Amino acid sequence: MIVSNDSTLAHYPHATQMDHAKAEQKLLEEHATLTQFDNELKDLESAISEQKRGISDAEIEVKKLEHDISTLEKDKVAQAKFVTDLEKQHEWIRDECQ
């Protein structure tokens, strides 16, 4: 175990200052790296949020279109029945269609 006392450090004040400066520079570099990662993470979170919003909008549009298709299919069945009923009521309609 190395024990350092003030008298030992007094012999190397320049070395201690250099060590401190190196450590401070390393800390600044690490802080800059973390800031860069933080900014990248924020950008990715924003992109994810935008994609989720787009997916949600697309799902809503799909539901609207499915509803429209369902309505049109019901209308088609109702109109086919209406035409069949008209043909039964009026012979001339059947004759015209042939």
N, CA, C and O atoms as a MOPAC input file, in Angstrom:
PM7 MOZYME 1SCF
protein

 N      0.84400 1    -1.17600 1     0.00000 1
 C      0.00000 1     0.00000 1     0.00000 1
 C      0.88300 1     1.23000 1     0.00000 1
 O      1.78600 1     1.35900 1     0.82700 1
 N      0.62600 1     2.11300 1    -0.91000 1
 C      1.41700 1     3.34400 1    -1.00300 1
 C      0.68800 1     4.42500 1    -0.24800 1
 O     -0.48600 1     4.70200 1    -0.49200 1
 N      1.39400 1     5.01600 1     0.65600 1
 C      0.82300 1     6.10900 1     1.44100 1
 C      1.51800 1     7.37500 1     1.00400 1
 O      2.74500 1     7.46800 1     0.98000 1
 N      0.70800 1     8.33000 1     0.66500 1
 C      1.25400 1     9.59500 1     0.20000 1
 C      1.03800 1    10.63000 1     1.29100 1
 O     -0.04400 1    10.73800 1     1.86800 1
 N      2.08200 1    11.38000 1     1.55800 1
 C      1.91000 1    12.47200 1     2.51400 1
 C      2.22900 1    13.77800 1     1.82600 1
 O      2.76100 1    13.78800 1     0.71600 1
 N      1.91500 1    14.84700 1     2.45800 1
 C      2.09900 1    16.16500 1     1.84900 1
 C      3.54900 1    16.45300 1     1.51500 1
 O      3.82800 1    17.16100 1     0.54800 1
 N      4.48200 1    15.91700 1     2.29800 1
 C      5.89200 1    16.19400 1     2.02000 1
 C      6.33700 1    15.53100 1     0.72600 1
 O      7.19500 1    16.06300 1     0.02100 1
 N      5.74600 1    14.34100 1     0.39400 1
 C      6.08600 1    13.66600 1    -0.85700 1
 C      5.52800 1    14.45300 1    -2.02700 1
 O      6.21500 1    14.64700 1    -3.02900 1
 N      4.29400 1    14.90400 1    -1.91000 1
 C      3.66700 1    15.68500 1    -2.97900 1
 C      4.35200 1    17.02600 1    -3.16400 1
 O      4.36300 1    17.57100 1    -4.26700 1
 N      4.91100 1    17.55100 1    -2.12000 1
 C      5.58100 1    18.84000 1    -2.21600 1
 C      6.78400 1    18.75500 1    -3.13600 1
 O      7.16900 1    19.75500 1    -3.74100 1
 N      7.38600 1    17.57300 1    -3.25300 1
 C      8.54100 1    17.40200 1    -4.13200 1
 C      8.13100 1    17.36400 1    -5.60500 1
 O      8.95000 1    17.62700 1    -6.48500 1
 N      6.84100 1    17.03300 1    -5.88000 1
 C      6.38500 1    16.89400 1    -7.25800 1
 C      5.11900 1    17.73200 1    -7.53000 1
 O      4.11600 1    17.19200 1    -7.99900 1
 N      5.15700 1    19.04100 1    -7.24000 1
 C      3.93500 1    19.82800 1    -7.45400 1
 C      3.55600 1    19.88900 1    -8.92900 1
 O      2.37400 1    19.92000 1    -9.27000 1
 N      4.53900 1    19.90600 1    -9.78300 1
 C      4.25800 1    19.98600 1   -11.20900 1
 C      3.58200 1    18.69700 1   -11.68900 1
 O      2.65300 1    18.75500 1   -12.49500 1
 N      4.02800 1    17.56000 1   -11.21300 1
 C      3.44500 1    16.27100 1   -11.59500 1
 C      1.99300 1    16.19500 1   -11.13300 1
 O      1.14000 1    15.70100 1   -11.87000 1
 N      1.70400 1    16.67200 1    -9.94200 1
 C      0.34800 1    16.64900 1    -9.42600 1
 C     -0.55100 1    17.55300 1   -10.25900 1
 O     -1.69000 1    17.19800 1   -10.56000 1
 N     -0.03900 1    18.71200 1   -10.62700 1
 C     -0.81900 1    19.61200 1   -11.46900 1
 C     -1.07300 1    18.99700 1   -12.85100 1
 O     -2.15000 1    19.15800 1   -13.42600 1
 N     -0.07500 1    18.29900 1   -13.36500 1
 C     -0.23000 1    17.64700 1   -14.66700 1
 C     -1.25600 1    16.52300 1   -14.57200 1
 O     -2.09600 1    16.36300 1   -15.45700 1
 N     -1.18400 1    15.74700 1   -13.49300 1
 C     -2.15900 1    14.67400 1   -13.29400 1
 C     -3.56500 1    15.23700 1   -13.19000 1
 O     -4.51800 1    14.69600 1   -13.75000 1
 N     -3.66800 1    16.34200 1   -12.45400 1
 C     -4.97400 1    16.98500 1   -12.29800 1
 C     -5.47900 1    17.49900 1   -13.65200 1
 O     -6.65600 1    17.33700 1   -13.97200 1
 N     -4.62000 1    18.10300 1   -14.43000 1
 C     -4.99900 1    18.63400 1   -15.74200 1
 C     -5.41000 1    17.49600 1   -16.67500 1
 O     -6.38400 1    17.61800 1   -17.41700 1
 N     -4.66000 1    16.38600 1   -16.63500 1
 C     -5.01100 1    15.23000 1   -17.46500 1
 C     -6.36800 1    14.65700 1   -17.04900 1
 O     -7.19700 1    14.32600 1   -17.89700 1
 N     -6.57900 1    14.54800 1   -15.76700 1
 C     -7.84900 1    14.01700 1   -15.26600 1
 C     -8.99800 1    14.94700 1   -15.64800 1
 O    -10.07900 1    14.49800 1   -16.02800 1
 N     -8.74500 1    16.23900 1   -15.53900 1
 C     -9.78400 1    17.20200 1   -15.90000 1
 C    -10.07900 1    17.14000 1   -17.39600 1
 O    -11.23800 1    17.21700 1   -17.80300 1
 N     -9.03800 1    17.00200 1   -18.21300 1
 C     -9.23300 1    16.88200 1   -19.66000 1
 C    -10.00800 1    15.60300 1   -19.98600 1
 O    -10.91300 1    15.62000 1   -20.81900 1
 N     -9.65300 1    14.50100 1   -19.33100 1
 C    -10.36200 1    13.23100 1   -19.53600 1
 C    -11.82600 1    13.38300 1   -19.13500 1
 O    -12.71800 1    12.89100 1   -19.82600 1
 N    -12.07200 1    14.06800 1   -18.01300 1
 C    -13.43500 1    14.29900 1   -17.55300 1
 C    -14.22200 1    15.11500 1   -18.58000 1
 O    -15.38100 1    14.80900 1   -18.86000 1
 N    -13.60500 1    16.13700 1   -19.13200 1
 C    -14.26300 1    16.95400 1   -20.15600 1
 C    -14.57600 1    16.12500 1   -21.40200 1
 O    -15.64600 1    16.26900 1   -21.99300 1
 N    -13.64300 1    15.25700 1   -21.80100 1
 C    -13.86900 1    14.39900 1   -22.96000 1
 C    -15.01700 1    13.42300 1   -22.69900 1
 O    -15.87200 1    13.21000 1   -23.55900 1
 N    -15.02300 1    12.83800 1   -21.50800 1
 C    -16.09400 1    11.90500 1   -21.15000 1
 C    -17.44200 1    12.63000 1   -21.10000 1
 O    -18.46000 1    12.09500 1   -21.54000 1
 N    -17.43800 1    13.83000 1   -20.56900 1
 C    -18.66900 1    14.62600 1   -20.50000 1
 C    -19.17200 1    14.93800 1   -21.90900 1
 O    -20.37200 1    14.86600 1   -22.17300 1
 N    -18.25900 1    15.28200 1   -22.80800 1
 C    -18.63600 1    15.57500 1   -24.19300 1
 C    -19.20800 1    14.32000 1   -24.86300 1
 O    -20.18700 1    14.39700 1   -25.60600 1
 N    -18.59400 1    13.17700 1   -24.59500 1
 C    -19.09300 1    11.91900 1   -25.15500 1
 C    -20.48400 1    11.61700 1   -24.62800 1
 O    -21.37100 1    11.24000 1   -25.39300 1
 N    -20.68000 1    11.78000 1   -23.32900 1
 C    -21.99300 1    11.52300 1   -22.73900 1
 C    -23.04200 1    12.48500 1   -23.28100 1
 O    -24.18300 1    12.09200 1   -23.52200 1
 N    -22.66100 1    13.73500 1   -23.47200 1
 C    -23.58600 1    14.72000 1   -24.04200 1
 C    -23.96600 1    14.32100 1   -25.46600 1
 O    -25.12400 1    14.44000 1   -25.86700 1
 N    -22.98500 1    13.84900 1   -26.22000 1
 C    -23.25300 1    13.40800 1   -27.58900 1
 C    -24.21600 1    12.21200 1   -27.58000 1
 O    -25.16300 1    12.17200 1   -28.36500 1
 N    -23.97400 1    11.24400 1   -26.69800 1
 C    -24.87400 1    10.09200 1   -26.59400 1
 C    -26.26900 1    10.52300 1   -26.14800 1
 O    -27.27300 1    10.00300 1   -26.63400 1
 N    -26.32300 1    11.47200 1   -25.22400 1
 C    -27.61900 1    11.96600 1   -24.74900 1
 C    -28.39400 1    12.61800 1   -25.89200 1
 O    -29.59500 1    12.39500 1   -26.04000 1
 N    -27.71000 1    13.41400 1   -26.69000 1
 C    -28.36200 1    14.05200 1   -27.83900 1
 C    -28.82100 1    13.01600 1   -28.86300 1
 O    -29.90700 1    13.13000 1   -29.43100 1
 N    -27.98900 1    12.01100 1   -29.09100 1
 C    -28.36300 1    10.94900 1   -30.02400 1
 C    -29.57200 1    10.18000 1   -29.49800 1
 O    -30.47200 1     9.83300 1   -30.26200 1
 N    -29.59100 1     9.91700 1   -28.20000 1
 C    -30.71500 1     9.21800 1   -27.58700 1
 C    -31.99700 1    10.03700 1   -27.72200 1
 O    -33.05500 1     9.48300 1   -28.02100 1
 N    -31.91400 1    11.34400 1   -27.50600 1
 C    -33.08400 1    12.21200 1   -27.66400 1
 C    -33.58300 1    12.18600 1   -29.10500 1
 O    -34.79000 1    12.15000 1   -29.34500 1
 N    -32.65700 1    12.20500 1   -30.06300 1
 C    -33.04300 1    12.15000 1   -31.47500 1
 C    -33.74400 1    10.82800 1   -31.79600 1
 O    -34.74500 1    10.80100 1   -32.51100 1
 N    -33.20300 1     9.73600 1   -31.25600 1
 C    -33.80700 1     8.42300 1   -31.49500 1
 C    -35.18500 1     8.32700 1   -30.84400 1
 O    -36.11300 1     7.77200 1   -31.43100 1
 N    -35.31600 1     8.86200 1   -29.64200 1
 C    -36.62000 1     8.85400 1   -28.97500 1
 C    -37.64000 1     9.66700 1   -29.77500 1
 O    -38.80600 1     9.28700 1   -29.88400 1
 N    -37.19400 1    10.76300 1   -30.31800 1
 C    -38.07500 1    11.59200 1   -31.14800 1
 C    -38.49400 1    10.83900 1   -32.40700 1
 O    -39.65800 1    10.88300 1   -32.80500 1
 N    -37.53800 1    10.14600 1   -33.03300 1
 C    -37.84600 1     9.36800 1   -34.23200 1
 C    -38.82400 1     8.23600 1   -33.90100 1
 O    -39.74800 1     7.96700 1   -34.66900 1
 N    -38.62100 1     7.58400 1   -32.77300 1
 C    -39.52300 1     6.50500 1   -32.35000 1
 C    -40.92300 1     7.05800 1   -32.12900 1
 O    -41.91200 1     6.46300 1   -32.55800 1
 N    -41.00000 1     8.19300 1   -31.46200 1
 C    -42.29500 1     8.82300 1   -31.19000 1
 C    -43.00400 1     9.17900 1   -32.50000 1
 O    -44.21100 1     8.98000 1   -32.64000 1
 N    -42.24900 1     9.69600 1   -33.43700 1
 C    -42.81900 1    10.06000 1   -34.74200 1
 C    -43.31700 1     8.81500 1   -35.47700 1
 O    -44.38700 1     8.83700 1   -36.08500 1
 N    -42.54500 1     7.73600 1   -35.42100 1
 C    -42.95100 1     6.48500 1   -36.06300 1
 C    -44.20900 1     5.91700 1   -35.41000 1
 O    -45.10700 1     5.43800 1   -36.10200 1
 N    -44.27600 1     5.97000 1   -34.07500 1
 C    -45.46400 1     5.48100 1   -33.36700 1
 C    -46.69400 1     6.29400 1   -33.75100 1
 O    -47.78400 1     5.74800 1   -33.91700 1
 N    -46.50900 1     7.59800 1   -33.88900 1
 C    -47.61400 1     8.46600 1   -34.28600 1
 C    -48.07500 1     8.10700 1   -35.70100 1
 O    -49.27300 1     8.06300 1   -35.98100 1
 N    -47.11400 1     7.85400 1   -36.58100 1
 C    -47.45000 1     7.46000 1   -37.94600 1
 C    -48.19100 1     6.12700 1   -37.98200 1
 O    -49.14700 1     5.96000 1   -38.74000 1
 N    -47.74600 1     5.18400 1   -37.16100 1
 C    -48.41300 1     3.88000 1   -37.08500 1
 C    -49.83500 1     4.04800 1   -36.57300 1
 O    -50.77100 1     3.45400 1   -37.10700 1
 N    -49.99000 1     4.85700 1   -35.54000 1
 C    -51.31700 1     5.09800 1   -34.97200 1
 C    -52.24600 1     5.72900 1   -36.00500 1
 O    -53.40400 1     5.33000 1   -36.13400 1
 N    -51.73700 1     6.70700 1   -36.73300 1
 C    -52.54500 1     7.35300 1   -37.77800 1
 C    -52.93400 1     6.34500 1   -38.86400 1
 O    -54.06400 1     6.35400 1   -39.35200 1
 N    -51.99300 1     5.48000 1   -39.23400 1
 C    -52.27800 1     4.47200 1   -40.26400 1
 C    -53.31800 1     3.47500 1   -39.76300 1
 O    -54.20200 1     3.06700 1   -40.51700 1
 N    -53.21600 1     3.08000 1   -38.48800 1
 C    -54.20500 1     2.14600 1   -37.93300 1
 C    -55.60800 1     2.76300 1   -37.92500 1
 O    -56.59200 1     2.08200 1   -38.21200 1
 N    -55.69000 1     4.03900 1   -37.59900 1
 C    -56.98300 1     4.72700 1   -37.62100 1
 C    -57.53200 1     4.76000 1   -39.04600 1
 O    -58.72300 1     4.53300 1   -39.26100 1
 N    -56.67400 1     5.03800 1   -40.00400 1
 C    -57.09800 1     5.07300 1   -41.40700 1
 C    -57.57400 1     3.69600 1   -41.86800 1
 O    -58.56600 1     3.59100 1   -42.58900 1
 N    -56.87400 1     2.64700 1   -41.45800 1
 C    -57.28100 1     1.28100 1   -41.81200 1
 C    -58.66100 1     0.97900 1   -41.23900 1
 O    -59.51000 1     0.40500 1   -41.92000 1
 N    -58.88000 1     1.36700 1   -39.98800 1
 C    -60.19200 1     1.12400 1   -39.37100 1
 C    -61.29600 1     1.86500 1   -40.11500 1
 O    -62.38400 1     1.32500 1   -40.31500 1
 N    -61.02000 1     3.10000 1   -40.52500 1
 C    -62.01200 1     3.86600 1   -41.29400 1
 C    -62.31600 1     3.17000 1   -42.61800 1
 O    -63.47300 1     3.04600 1   -43.01800 1
 N    -61.26100 1     2.72000 1   -43.28800 1
 C    -61.45800 1     2.05100 1   -44.57700 1
 C    -62.18400 1     0.72000 1   -44.41000 1
 O    -63.02900 1     0.36800 1   -45.23400 1
 N    -61.86300 1    -0.02200 1   -43.35000 1
 C    -62.58000 1    -1.27400 1   -43.09300 1
 C    -64.06600 1    -1.00700 1   -42.84600 1
 O    -64.92500 1    -1.76800 1   -43.29200 1
 N    -64.35500 1     0.07300 1   -42.13800 1
 C    -65.75100 1     0.44700 1   -41.88800 1
 C    -66.44500 1     0.80100 1   -43.20200 1
 O    -67.57700 1     0.38900 1   -43.45100 1
 N    -65.74200 1     1.57700 1   -44.04200 1
 C    -66.30800 1     1.94500 1   -45.34600 1
 C    -66.57400 1     0.70400 1   -46.20000 1
 O    -67.61500 1     0.60500 1   -46.84900 1
 N    -65.64000 1    -0.23300 1   -46.19700 1
 C    -65.81900 1    -1.47300 1   -46.96900 1
 C    -67.02200 1    -2.24500 1   -46.45300 1
 O    -67.83900 1    -2.73600 1   -47.23100 1
 N    -67.12200 1    -2.34700 1   -45.13700 1
 C    -68.24600 1    -3.06100 1   -44.53600 1
 C    -69.57000 1    -2.41000 1   -44.91700 1
 O    -70.53200 1    -3.09900 1   -45.25500 1
 N    -69.61500 1    -1.10400 1   -44.86300 1
 C    -70.83300 1    -0.36400 1   -45.23600 1
 C    -71.16700 1    -0.59700 1   -46.70400 1
 O    -72.32500 1    -0.82700 1   -47.05400 1
 N    -70.15000 1    -0.53800 1   -47.56100 1
 C    -70.38700 1    -0.75500 1   -48.98900 1
 C    -70.85900 1    -2.18200 1   -49.27200 1
 O    -71.72200 1    -2.38900 1   -50.12500 1
 N    -70.30100 1    -3.16400 1   -48.56500 1
 C    -70.74700 1    -4.54900 1   -48.76100 1
 C    -72.20500 1    -4.71500 1   -48.34100 1
 O    -72.97100 1    -5.40200 1   -49.01600 1
 N    -72.58900 1    -4.09200 1   -47.23700 1
 C    -73.99100 1    -4.14800 1   -46.79700 1
 C    -74.89500 1    -3.45700 1   -47.80900 1
 O    -75.97600 1    -3.95200 1   -48.12900 1
 N    -74.44400 1    -2.30600 1   -48.31200 1
 C    -75.22300 1    -1.58900 1   -49.32300 1
 C    -75.37300 1    -2.42300 1   -50.59700 1
 O    -76.43700 1    -2.43500 1   -51.21600 1
 N    -74.29400 1    -3.12300 1   -50.98400 1
 C    -74.33500 1    -3.96000 1   -52.18700 1
 C    -75.37300 1    -5.07000 1   -52.02700 1
 O    -76.15100 1    -5.33800 1   -52.94300 1
 N    -75.38000 1    -5.70900 1   -50.86300 1
 C    -76.35800 1    -6.78000 1   -50.60300 1
 C    -77.77300 1    -6.20900 1   -50.62400 1
 O    -78.67900 1    -6.80100 1   -51.21000 1
 N    -77.95700 1    -5.05900 1   -49.98500 1
 C    -79.29200 1    -4.43900 1   -49.93900 1
 C    -79.75300 1    -4.04500 1   -51.34400 1
 O    -80.92100 1    -4.22800 1   -51.68700 1
 N    -78.83600 1    -3.50300 1   -52.15900 1
 C    -79.19900 1    -3.09100 1   -53.51500 1
 C    -79.50500 1    -4.30500 1   -54.39800 1
 O    -80.41000 1    -4.25400 1   -55.23000 1
 N    -78.75500 1    -5.38900 1   -54.21700 1
 C    -79.03000 1    -6.60800 1   -54.99000 1
 C    -80.40900 1    -7.14900 1   -54.63700 1
 O    -81.15200 1    -7.58400 1   -55.51700 1
 N    -80.74900 1    -7.12200 1   -53.37000 1
 C    -82.07800 1    -7.57500 1   -52.93900 1
 C    -83.15300 1    -6.66400 1   -53.52300 1
 O    -84.19800 1    -7.14100 1   -53.96700 1
 N    -82.90300 1    -5.36100 1   -53.52500 1
 C    -83.85800 1    -4.39300 1   -54.07500 1
 C    -84.10600 1    -4.67700 1   -55.56600 1
 O    -85.24600 1    -4.67200 1   -56.03000 1
 N    -83.01400 1    -4.92400 1   -56.30200 1
 C    -83.15400 1    -5.21900 1   -57.73300 1
 C    -83.93400 1    -6.51300 1   -57.93400 1
 O    -84.81700 1    -6.58200 1   -58.78900 1
 N    -83.61200 1    -7.53300 1   -57.15400 1
 C    -84.33400 1    -8.81500 1   -57.24500 1
 C    -85.81900 1    -8.60900 1   -56.95400 1
 O    -86.66500 1    -9.15700 1   -57.66000 1
 N    -86.14100 1    -7.83700 1   -55.93700 1
 C    -87.54500 1    -7.55900 1   -55.60600 1
 C    -88.24300 1    -6.80900 1   -56.74400 1
 O    -89.39100 1    -7.10900 1   -57.07300 1
 N    -87.55400 1    -5.84000 1   -57.34200 1
 C    -88.14200 1    -5.10300 1   -58.46600 1
 C    -88.40000 1    -6.02100 1   -59.65200 1
 O    -89.43400 1    -5.92600 1   -60.31300 1
 N    -87.45000 1    -6.90900 1   -59.91300 1
 C    -87.61700 1    -7.84500 1   -61.02700 1
 C    -88.81500 1    -8.76600 1   -60.78400 1
 O    -89.53300 1    -9.12100 1   -61.71900 1
 N    -89.02300 1    -9.14600 1   -59.53300 1
 C    -90.17600 1   -10.00100 1   -59.20000 1
 C    -91.48100 1    -9.22000 1   -59.35900 1
 O    -92.49200 1    -9.76800 1   -59.79900 1
 N    -91.45100 1    -7.94600 1   -58.99900 1
 C    -92.67000 1    -7.12900 1   -59.06900 1
 C    -93.00700 1    -6.73300 1   -60.49900 1
 O    -94.18400 1    -6.61900 1   -60.84000 1
 N    -92.00900 1    -6.52300 1   -61.33700 1
 C    -92.23700 1    -6.01700 1   -62.69300 1
 C    -91.51800 1    -6.91500 1   -63.70300 1
 O    -90.28900 1    -6.95200 1   -63.76600 1
 N    -92.30700 1    -7.62200 1   -64.47400 1
 C    -91.73700 1    -8.54800 1   -65.45300 1
 C    -90.93200 1    -7.84400 1   -66.53100 1
 O    -89.93700 1    -8.37400 1   -67.02600 1
 N    -91.37000 1    -6.65000 1   -66.88700 1
 C    -90.69100 1    -5.93400 1   -67.96500 1
 C    -89.22600 1    -5.64900 1   -67.62600 1
 O    -88.40100 1    -5.52800 1   -68.53300 1
 N    -88.88600 1    -5.53900 1   -66.33300 1
 C    -87.49000 1    -5.29600 1   -65.94500 1
 C    -86.63800 1    -6.51500 1   -66.31300 1
 O    -85.54300 1    -6.38000 1   -66.86000 1
 N    -87.16200 1    -7.70700 1   -66.00300 1
 C    -86.45800 1    -8.92800 1   -66.35200 1
 C    -86.28500 1    -9.02100 1   -67.86000 1
 O    -85.21700 1    -9.38100 1   -68.35400 1
 N    -87.34100 1    -8.69500 1   -68.57900 1
 C    -87.28700 1    -8.79500 1   -70.03400 1
 C    -86.27600 1    -7.82300 1   -70.62300 1
 O    -85.58000 1    -8.14900 1   -71.58500 1
 N    -86.19600 1    -6.62600 1   -70.04400 1
 C    -85.24400 1    -5.60500 1   -70.53900 1
 C    -83.79000 1    -6.03100 1   -70.27100 1
 O    -82.89000 1    -5.74300 1   -71.06000 1
 N    -83.58900 1    -6.70100 1   -69.17400 1
 C    -82.21900 1    -7.09700 1   -68.78600 1
 C    -81.70800 1    -8.25200 1   -69.62000 1
 O    -80.49900 1    -8.47800 1   -69.66800 1
 N    -82.57900 1    -8.98300 1   -70.27000 1
 C    -82.13800 1   -10.14800 1   -71.06100 1
 C    -81.75800 1    -9.74700 1   -72.40700 1
 O    -81.36200 1   -10.59000 1   -73.21300 1

